Amino acid sequence: MRTIAAFAVALAFIVPVAAWSQNLLENGDFGQWSENYPLGWWVEDSTKARIEQSTGPVRSPAYSVKVTRLVRGASNNNGIRQQYIPVQAGEPYTLSAWVYDNEDSTSGGIVFSYYDTDTNYIRRYSGTAYSEGASSEWQLVSRTDTIPDSAAFARVTIRVYNTDTTVSAGGIIYFDDAEFVQGLGAIAEKHRPGPAGRMTVEPNPSFGRALITFGLPAPGYAWIGIYDLTGSLKSVPFAGMAFTHTQAVGWNATDRLGSPLPDGLYFVVLNSPAGVTTVRKLTLAH
């Protein structure tokens, strides 16, 4: 596991690399619109999701995209996408977006999939990453995956989701500042970084339990994610209001389903919609 390649991947979490910071999405901040749709984005199905320009809430000026779910049923999750984005096979790519989700029955989701050189669809998804439940603050959602050998293009999709079939319709999600970058971009400090937050993780190495202490430069919503070397989010030990004074949360080295994580190197990431991103390395050694 301690290979040179793994070390290079790990380093990407800590050191922003200029070549990796290029956003491959057109109009990822949704600042440009043509009639009712953001430029560069294709609407999946306007009968299932309504796409609108919004001036509030927004994370960065001047607009966000408002996605309203129109049809009942778990299969009717729709939104907007960009297709045929050139990618390099065998390399990790990260899709991320900021999501405003203050409804219990609805969530925002992001996903990317792959096409070959002839733009034929390859049936391998990176998996959907969802917003972490209702909150009146912006939250960062990201997904990292390695492009398969047969792929030459990617398709990026952001959607409103609702798996509660008892809800007839409705549910609103706002998206802003979407990025698709080569590398582990969502974990590097590339999302309009502000002042660094404070965070320590002890003991390190951890033998089954760790104490995470943290604080923000100014009070606000924050969440802590535990990522593995691939950039996959494994656990969220904390999500809520954080303050300037030191807070602490315990983590028992399990994933979001409560299963123990294997030994190895992980990254503890403190995120805040105010732009704070603080990263610490943690070694698990049960």
C-alpha positions, 0 to 999 in steps of 0.5 A: 500500500505504501507505494510511490504511486499511493504517496503521489495520490496522498500528496494531492490531498495536501498540496494543490497542484496548478495543473490539476486545478483546471475546471473542465466544466463549462459555466460551472459557477452558473453565472451565464444563462440562456433564457431559462437554462445555464449555458453549457448544460443540457436539461435531462427532462423538463417534465420531471425536473424544473431548472431555474436561475436563482439569485438566492440562495447563492454561494458565489455571485451572481446565480445558482441553479434551482432544481425542482423535482416534479414527478413522484417515484424513485426513478424520476430523479433528474437535473442537468448534465454536461457530456463528452468531457475529454478525460485520461484513462487510468487517472483519478478525477473529482466531481464536486458541487456546493449544494443547498439542501434544507428539505428532509425528503429531498437531496442533491446528487452528483455523478459521472460516467464514461464513454469510449472514443466513439462516444459509446456508453460504458456501463460503469458509474463512479457512483452517486454522492449525495448531500448530507441531509437537510441544512440551511447552509451550503455543503460540499458534495464530491465524488472521486473515481479512476477513469477506466482504461476503455474510456475517453470521455466523461458525462457529468450530472447533477440532480435532485433526488427523492427516494420517498415514493409517498411524496407525490412531487416537489422538493427543491435543491440549489447547486453552485460552483460545480467543478470537474477536475483531474486529481483529487480536487475536492480535497485540495484547497481549491474551493475559494479557500478562506482562512484555515480552520484549526484541527488536530487528530489524536492519537496518530496512528490510531488503534481503533478510536481517534479524537478530532478537535477543531475550530473555525475562524468565525462561527458557522456550519461545518462538516468533517469527512474521512477520505481514503486514498482514492478520495472516497468519502468513508465517514462523516463524524461531524456535521453542524455548527462549529465555533471559534472555541475548540470542539471535539468529536470522537471517531471509532474508525468505522464507515457510515454504515458502522463497519470497521475500516481497514488499516491504512492512510486516511485524510480528515477534512474540515469543510465549511461553506465559508471557504475553510478547508483543513486537512490532516493525515491519519493512519489506522493501525488496529 
